[in-house]
């Protein structure tokens, strides 16, 4: 099976699909919001009369310079926020296990992943494990590759 879960939208919950649609919509609206003034400016510089009259109505070059200052400040603030987020994420590593995690026995582990209890040590020691999924994305079988030596 070569397909990844991200390419299988039927495996996503309704909340995940709705959240993805919201993020996608917001991102495209932001791009349109930023590109429309640039398209208007380009058309104005190329001599489009209707847009030229509109630019003069809103203050011409002085208005353009004020808008460029506002855009520059907004981009600067966004860059600072992004750099702060990257810095935070690089120093704050997520915790691998939740604070209150349940201890699972080997029998429960084997039952959940459909592994024979005799194969569990091989799966733990294997460098490579083949994982088989069903159509709903649940693990149905683990198969350790015993041809590769453990390092």
N, C-alpha and C positions, 0 to 999 in steps of 0.2 A: 504494500500500500504506500504510494508515493505522495498522496494528497495530505496537506496539513489541515488542522482544524480551522485555521483562519480562512481557508478557502472553502470551508463547508459551513455556510451561514445557517443551515438548518440545525446545526448543533449549538448555536448561540441562543441564549435566552432572549425573551422579548425585551427585557431591560437593557441588555447589552446592545441589541440592534437599535433600540430607540436612542441610547446614549451615543452610539456611533453616528447615527443620522444627525443628531443635534450637533455634535462636534464638526462633522462634515459640512453642515449648513452654515455654521458660524464661520468656519474657515473660508468658505467660498464667499460669503457676504463681506468678510474683511478684505479679501482680495479685490472684489468688485469695488468696494468703497475706496480702496487705495488706487485702483487703476483708472476709474472714471475721471478724476481730475487730470491725470496724465494724458489721457486720450483727448480730453477737452483742450488742454494746453497744446498738444501736438496739432490738433486741427486748427487752433487759433493761430499758431505760428505758420501753418501752411496757407493761411489766408481765408479760412472759412468765414464768410461775412456774418452769418447768424451768430456763430460762436464769438466772433470778434466784437459784435455789438453787446453780447452778454458779458464778455470780459470787461468792456468799458463801463457797462452799467454797474458792475460790482467793484469798480475801482482800478482796473487795469493792472499795471505793474506793481503799484504800491500794495494792492490787495494780494497779488501773487507773492510778493516778498513776505508779507505777514503770514500767509498760509504756509510758505516754505519754512518759516521759523517754527510755527506750530507743529508741522510735520517732523522737523528735525528734533524738537524737544520730545515729541511723542516717541520717535524711534530711539532716542537716547534713553528714555525711561524704560522702554521695552527691553533694550539691550542690558541695562543694569539689572532689571528683574530676572532676565534669562540667566545672566552670569551669576547672580545670587543663587538661583535655583540649581544651576550646575554645581556651584561650590558646595551648597548644602548636600546635594545628592552624592558628591564624591567623598565627603567626609562622614556622612551618616549612612552607614551600611544597614540595609534592612535585616531584621532578625530572621534567621532561617526557620526556627521553630516558634510557634506561638508560646506565650508564657504559660498557658495552661493546656498542655498537650497530653493526650491519652497514651499511655504505654501499651503497645500492641505486642501480643505474644507471637511466637513463630507460627503457631497453628492458625491464628487469625490472619496473619500476613499471607500465608500460603492459600488460605481460602479466598481472600480478597483478590489475589493476583493469579489464581488458578495455577499454582506451582506445586509440584509434589514436594513433600517435606524432605525427601532425599535430595532433591535438586536445589534446595535453598542455599546450602553452602557453596554450590557451584555458581549460583547467580550472584552471591555476595562477592566471590573471589574473581569473577570473570571480568575481563577488560572490556568486553563487548557483549551486549545482550540484545537480542531481537525481541521487540515487543509487538504483539499482535492485538489489533483492536477489532471490535465489532462495528456495525454500521452506525451505532450511536456514540462512538468514540470511547467506549469503556474497554479497559484492558481485559483481554480474555486469556492470554497466555504469554509467559515469558520463556525465552529459550536462550540459555547461555551459550556463547561460542567458546568451546573449549580448545579450539585449535590455536588460539593466541596465548602465549605464556603470560602469566600475571607478573607485572613488574613492580 
